[in-house]
Amino acid sequence: MSYTTKEVADALKVSKPTLLRWIREGFIPDVNKDGRSWRTWTEEDVEKVRKFMEMYHHSTSDKDVLRKQKIRAYAQFGKRNKYVEPS
C-alpha cells in the first residue's frame, strides 16, 4: 500500500512542509515518485521517518550531534545520489 505525503504528514502529526523540508535537508530519504511526480510512501518509508522523529525527539543532549549526522549523511547523499543512514 502507498500513501501520499499529506497522509503521511497527518499520520505522523507533522505538517507537509516539515516533511518535505526534512527530505530537502537530508534528514530522511526521498521516496519514489509516480508518473505525475507525486511522492508515493511505503510502510518502510514511513518507518524511516518515525525512526528519525524518535531520534530527534529523544535527543536531550546537544543538538549539534544530530546536525553533524545530518551534514555527514547529506554529503554522502550528494556523492552517491542516494540517502545513506547516519552512523
KOLSE-100929 format. One record per residue: residue in one letter; x, y, z of N, C-alpha, C, O in turn. Coordinates in steps of 0.05 Angstrom, whole numbers, padded with zeros to 5 digits, always signed. Each point is the difference from the previous one (the first is absolute). Layout:
aXYZXYZXYZXYZ;...
END
This chain:
m+00017-00024+00000-00017+00024+00000+00018+00025+00000+00021+00000+00013;s-00030+00020-00027+00015+00025-00001-00017+00023+00011-00024-00001+00000;y+00039+00022+00009-00013+00023+00012+00010+00025-00013+00021+00001-00011;t-00037+00020+00013+00008+00026-00010+00016+00014+00022+00000-00008+00023;t+00014+00030-00030+00015+00015+00019-00019+00011+00021+00007+00000+00024;k-00030+00010-00031-00019+00011+00018-00010-00021+00020-00002+00005+00024;e-00003-00029-00034-00009-00021+00018+00022-00008+00020-00006-00004+00024;v+00030+00003-00032+00023-00006+00018+00003+00022+00020+00003-00005+00024;a-00004+00030-00033+00003+00023+00018-00022-00001+00022+00005+00004+00023;d-00029-00008-00032-00023-00001+00019+00004-00023+00020-00005+00003+00024;a+00013-00027-00034+00003-00023+00018+00022+00005+00021-00002-00010+00022;l+00023+00024-00030+00023+00005+00018-00003+00026+00016+00017+00006+00016;k-00039+00008-00021-00006+00025+00014+00021+00022-00004+00009+00013+00018;v+00000-00011-00043+00018+00022-00009-00013+00012-00024-00017-00011-00013;s+00027+00035+00006-00012+00013-00024+00014-00012-00025+00022-00010+00001;k-00036+00013-00023+00012-00009-00026+00025+00015-00006+00020-00012-00009;p-00019+00039+00012+00025+00015-00005+00023-00010+00018+00023+00000-00009;t-00029-00008+00033+00022-00010+00018+00011-00026-00011+00024-00004-00001;l-00042-00014-00008+00009-00025-00011+00017+00004-00025+00021-00012-00003;l-00029+00031-00014+00015+00006-00024+00027+00013+00006+00020-00004-00014;r-00020+00020+00035+00025+00013+00008+00020-00021+00010+00024+00002-00006;w-00034-00021+00021+00018-00021+00010+00012-00016-00023+00023-00008+00002;i-00038+00004-00023+00011-00013-00024+00021+00018-00013+00022-00009-00006;r-00029+00034+00002+00018+00019-00013+00026+00003+00015+00021+00003-00013;e-00022-00003+00039+00023+00005+00017+00016-00026+00005+00021+00000+00014;g-00031-00023-00023+00014-00025+00002-00004-00015+00026+00014-00019+00006;f-00034+00028+00011-00005-00015+00024-00013-00027-00006+00006-00020+00014;i-00023+00019-00034-00013-00025-00008+00004-00004-00030+00003+00020-00015;p-00004-00045+00006+00004-00004-00029-00025+00008-00016-00022-00002+00010;d+00026+00011-00035-00022+00005-00017-00012-00027-00008+00013-00021+00002;v-00038+00022-00011-00014-00024-00007-00006-00001-00030+00005+00019-00014;n-00015-00042+00005-00006-00002-00029-00022+00019-00007-00017+00008+00016;k+00016-00001-00042-00021+00017-00010-00015-00015-00023+00012-00016-00014;d-00037+00023+00012-00016-00013-00021+00003+00016-00027+00016+00018-00001;g-00032-00025-00018+00001+00013-00026-00006+00030+00000+00007+00015-00018;r-00021-00006+00039-00006+00028+00003+00020+00015+00016-00002+00024+00005;s+00024-00038+00003+00021+00011+00018-00010+00004+00028+00011+00017+00014;w-00032-00031-00006-00009+00002+00028+00014-00022+00015+00004-00022-00010;r+00004+00028+00035+00013-00020+00017-00020-00021+00008-00023+00005+00007;t+00033-00030-00008-00016-00023+00010+00016-00013+00022+00022-00010-00004;w-00034+00009+00028+00013-00009+00024-00008-00029+00006-00024-00006-00001;t+00043-00010+00007-00005-00028+00009+00001-00001+00031+00008+00020+00012;e-00016-00042-00001+00002-00004+00029+00030+00003+00009+00005+00011+00021;e+00013-00021-00037+00028+00002+00006+00009+00029+00001+00016+00008+00018;d-00025+00008-00037+00007+00028+00000-00010+00014+00025+00014+00016+00012;v-00039-00022-00005-00012+00012+00024+00015-00008+00025+00004+00016+00018;e+00005-00041-00017+00015-00009+00023+00027+00015+00003+00008+00005+00022;k+00004+00001-00044+00026+00016+00000-00005+00027+00012+00016+00010+00015;v-00039+00002-00022-00007+00027+00011-00005-00003+00030+00009+00017+00016;r-00023-00038-00008-00006-00004+00029+00027-00004+00015+00003+00011+00022;k+00015-00025-00033+00026-00004+00013+00015+00027+00003+00012+00005+00021;f-00013+00011-00042+00013+00026+00001-00014+00017+00022+00014+00013+00016;m-00040-00013-00016-00015+00016+00020+00007-00009+00029+00003+00017+00018;e-00002-00043-00014+00007-00011+00026+00028+00009+00008+00004+00009+00023;m+00015-00011-00041+00027+00008+00006+00001+00030+00006+00014+00009+00019;y-00028+00007-00034+00001+00029+00003-00013+00008+00027+00011+00016+00014;h-00034-00028-00008-00014+00008+00024+00012-00011+00025-00004+00012+00022;h+00019-00034-00023+00012-00011+00023+00029+00010+00004+00013-00007+00020;s-00004+00024-00038+00026+00011+00003-00001+00024+00019-00006+00022-00007;t+00011-00028+00033+00000+00021+00020+00027+00013+00003+00002+00021+00012;s+00018-00033-00023+00026+00011+00001+00003+00022-00022-00020+00009-00011;d+00044-00003+00005+00006+00022-00019-00011-00007-00027+00005-00021-00012;k-00021+00039+00001-00012-00003-00027+00021+00000-00022-00005-00007-00023;d+00030+00015+00030+00021+00001-00020+00007-00029-00010+00009-00003-00022;v-00013-00017+00039+00005-00027-00008-00018-00007-00024+00010-00012-00019;l-00035+00018+00021-00019-00006-00022+00007+00017-00024-00001-00010-00023;r+00009+00034+00027+00007+00018-00023+00025-00012-00014+00001+00001-00025;k+00019-00011+00040+00023-00011-00013-00007-00026-00015+00011-00005-00021;q-00029-00011+00032-00008-00024-00014-00014+00008-00026+00004-00013-00021;k-00021+00033+00022-00014+00009-00024+00020+00010-00021-00003-00007-00024;i+00022+00022+00032+00020+00011-00019+00015-00023-00013+00005+00000-00024;r+00003-00020+00041+00015-00023-00011-00018-00016-00019+00009-00008-00022;a-00034+00003+00029-00018-00015-00017-00006+00015-00026-00001-00012-00021;y-00002+00039+00024-00006+00016-00024+00023+00001-00019-00003+00000-00024;a+00028+00000+00035+00024+00000-00017+00001-00026-00016+00007+00000-00023;q-00012-00022+00037+00000-00026-00013-00022-00002-00021+00003-00012-00021;f-00026+00024+00028-00023+00000-00018+00008+00014-00027-00006-00011-00021;g+00019+00033+00024+00008+00015-00024+00020-00015-00017-00001+00002-00025;k+00018-00018+00038+00021-00015-00015-00012-00024-00014+00009-00007-00022;r-00028-00006+00035-00010-00025-00011-00028+00002-00012-00010-00019-00012;n-00003+00042+00014-00027+00004-00010-00020-00019+00013-00020-00007-00012;k+00026+00000+00037-00020-00016+00015+00005+00006+00030+00022+00006+00008;y-00043-00010+00007+00002+00005+00028+00017-00021+00014-00002-00024-00008;v+00017+00032+00027+00016-00019+00016-00007+00004+00029+00001+00023+00010;e-00009-00045+00004-00007+00002+00028+00023+00013+00016+00023-00008-00004;p-00028+00027+00022+00021+00011+00016+00011-00021+00019-00015-00017+00010;s+00041+00018-00005+00012-00020+00017+00002+00010+00029+00010-00014+00017;
END
